[in-house]
Amino acid sequence: MKTYEEELHRNRNTRLVYSTDSDIIPDQDSPEEQSLVPGEQNLRIWKERRGGGKVVTLIRGFVGANKELKILGRTLKQFCGAGGTVKDGEIIIQGDFREKIRTELDRLGYRVKLSGG
């Protein structure tokens, strides 16, 4: 299993491809969104009750590329041993793992606050 840092580094290495086709114009309107370094992120951890009385843990406030948010979400889901998803700029993890997630995000260097619930 790769660490969070290894996974981020692997996904940031992209290859530039050139084409001789004159119809292909580079997309200049949407530059790659850069993520803030973990120490500059202000993440909030929420506990929320969903339909059927099920409890989920939400992580909100991530600033950056959706790809990096998905990597962080995958890392936290594996750490908690729970299911979940990344949707609408937030990480949703099934179950109440606020304290466990808080300690892991602290270890990764993020600034974290518990909110709600």
N, C-alpha and C positions, 0 to 999 in steps of 0.2 A: 504494500500500500504506500502510495506516494504521500509526502507531507504537503501541507498547504502551500508552502513556499516553492517546492519543486513543481507543483501543478501550475502555479501562477507563472513561473519562469518559462515552463514549457509552452504555455498558451500565448505568451507575449512574443515568442520567436516566430515571426511570419516571414514568408518569402515574397519578394517583389517579383512580379511576372510582367514581362514586356510583350507587346503584341505589335505586329506590323499591320494589323487591320485598322484602317483609317476611320471606320465607323465606331470603334470603341473609344469612348471619351471617359477619362477618369472622373469618378464622382468626387467633385471638389466641395459640394455643398454640405456634406456630412462627414467632417473629420472624425477620426477615432476618438471617442470620449475617453479621457484620461481619468483614472481613479485617483483619489487622494491616497496618500500613504496611510497605513493603519493608525498611526499616532494622531492624524488630523481628522479621522472619522469620528463622528458622534453618533453612536448607535444606541437605540432604545430597544429594550426587550419588554414585550407585552405578553400577558396571559389573557386569552380570550376564550369564551365559551361559544361553541358553534352549534349548529343544528343537531338535535339528538342528545344534547348535554355533553358533547365531546369537548375536551379542552385542547387548545393548541397554543404553542408559543410562537410569537411573531417577533421578528427582528426587523426594525425599520430604521431609515436614516442613512443607508449606504449611498455614497456619492461615487459614481463611476460607471464603468462599462458593465453591461448586463452579463457578459461572459465571466467577468471576475466575481460578480454577485453569485452566479450559478456555481462557481468553484467553491466559494465560501459556504454556500448552502449545502453542497455535497459534503464538504468537510464536517460541518456541524451535524448533519444527519448521521454520518458514519460515527462521529464521536458519541452521539446520544444513543445510537442503535435504534433509531426510529425512522419512520417514513415522513415525508413532507414534500414540499415543492417550493419553487421560486416563482412568484407571480406578482405582477404590478409593482415591481421594485421592492418587494419585501420577501423575506424568507419565512415560510410557514413550516413548523415542525410539530408533528402530532404528539401531544402529551405536554405535561408541565415540566419543562427542563430549564426554567429560568436561571437558577443558581449554577447548574452545570454548564450552561452555555456562557454565562457571565465569566466563570473562571477560565474557560477555554478562550474566549475572546480577549480577556486580559492577558493571557499567556501569548496570544498572537500579536499583541501590541495595540489593540483597539481601545478607544475610550468608550465605556459602556455605562448606561444607567438603566435601572429597573424602573418600569413605568406601568401604570394601570394594574388591574387585577389584583 
